Amino acid sequence: MNEKPLVTRMRENYKYFGGMSLIYGLIFTFCLYNNLSGITFPICVIVTIMFAILFMKKIEFRLQKYSILYILGMCLLGISTALTSSFFLHFFNILGIILLFFVFMIHQFYNDMNWNFPAYLKRIFILFGTIIECIPYPYWHGSKYINRNKDNKNHNTLIAIVIGFLLSLLILSVTLPLLLKSDLMFAKIFGEILKHINFSTIFGVSFMGILGFTLCYAFFSALCKYNFPEGRPRKLKYYNPVIGITFTSVVSFVYFVYCMIQIMYLFIGIHAGLPENVTYAQYARGGFWELLFVSFINFVMVLICMYIFSENLVLKIVLTFVSGCTFIMILSAAYRIILYIGVYHLTLLRILVLWFLAVLTFIIGGVIVSIYRKRFPLFQYIVAVVSVFYIFLSFLRPDAVVAKYNIAHMDEVSCEDVLYLLYNTSCDAAPEIAKLNEKIDMEDIKNENEFFEQQIINYFINISEENEGIYFRKANYSRIRAKLAADRWLEENSYTQMSR
């Protein structure tokens, strides 16, 4: 199989690309080993971007138009990670950074502005598969580089030392346990030495370093392979639009009836004709999840119809009508969840639902534009909408919003309300939970339920102990604030670090 020119350039310049990948692996390990939320996380994101730019500069690729937007989004998500202690946000921040980095690098290597939505998704999966295929490349290219420089005496000496060291580890893994068992004094003396060595840490650090080195080299190799080069667009088979017009028209009629009922009974509030034993509040709060699911199905249905049926004005009008009905369904779902929040207060899930409805509204708007403008960059538009809204959500720190809202809107704070905040929110909520003293009297709580009092005490003791001695690498804004709030609460309520 012929090697791609850019891959050949990487192999021939292994000293640069391999060396830089090794340096990246060391920085990657320092920043992220047992630390996915500290101050070094955004540093790792920035370093990753810098190394990508340096690699592109080496193969004479310049920074493309709009790339700065992807870079900005990645940096903001990195900073957000160091400001929150929410596992949910940490996970989706990492996922968002990876996806933005993929799109950023694809934009650098390919003319992606004319790709439609399915084509872009397909190419992302192809790139992911190519990265897996390229995992052996850093070692394969390395072996070729070594063979090419086998006459270099110093180089050969270094390789020999590394091989000898690895062989010694292999032999000692078998002989050392036998020696320790054979002599008690040797075992005692050697045990004193070994107890100062943390083998799990050594293994973890080594694994992270190898992972960073491998991914750095393999990812760039995958891009250089050009697995989806530009060429003539493949001719797609389009189906008869009458099929689409027929089934979307039937669906539209049902949607029209449904939307009229929403307007009359939910938005205007006509009570007559409601089912027996169903109050208006119960009616308004019901069916939310079903509406959310139907709205998502509508989005997928319109998207598929746009790409599999021949262009037809009537079909466009019907799809626009379906999209309009989807707006009403989204509004209905949002109205229902707001009514529900008014009765049962906030949770993280309810904030996410409102967020998703807002995002879906903008996405459906973009879909309507793409119905009439074939060249509208729908994928990039959706990436921009989701990125902007998610970055806002990430900096909002929903757990803190939930705690602040619920505490402020509770006329009477129940044990269940407080236990939800203690066990279902991250440290982001701790400074707000510490203000519970303004709502409840700990003496009354103690007299009413001593176990509940102990739950609150344990919550703040846990936070204080778990965040003790946060050093530079693991410094996190949310955890530091939680630690300070917990210590203050324990001091103000005259509690010591009692055992649980």
Buried (B, 14 or more C-beta within 10 A) or exposed (E): EEEBEBBEBBBBBBEEBBEBBBBBBBBBBBBBBEBBBBBBBBBBBBBBBEBBBEBBEBBEBEBBEBBEBBBEBBBBBBBBBBBBBBEBBBEBBBEBBEBBBBBBBBBBBBEBEEBBBBBBEEBBEBBEEBBEBBBEBBBEBBEEBBEEBEEEEEEEEEBEEEEEEEEEEEEEEEEEEEEBEEEEEEBEEBEEEEEEEEEEEEEBBEEBBBBBBBBBBBBBBBBBBBBBEEEEEEEEEEEEBEEBBEEBBEBBEEBBEBBEEBBEBBEEEEEEEEEEEEEBEEBBBEBBEEBBEBBEEBBEBBBEBBEBBEEBEEBBBBBBBBBBBBBBBBBBBBBBBEBBBEEEBBBBEBBEBBBBBBBBBBBBBBBBEBBEEEEBBBBBBBBBBBBBBBBEBBBBBBBBBBBBBBBEEBEEBEBEBBBBBBEEBBBBBBBBBBBBEEBBEBEEBEEEEEEBBBBBBBBBBBBBEEBEEBEEBBBBBBBBBBBBBBBBBBEEBEBEEEEE
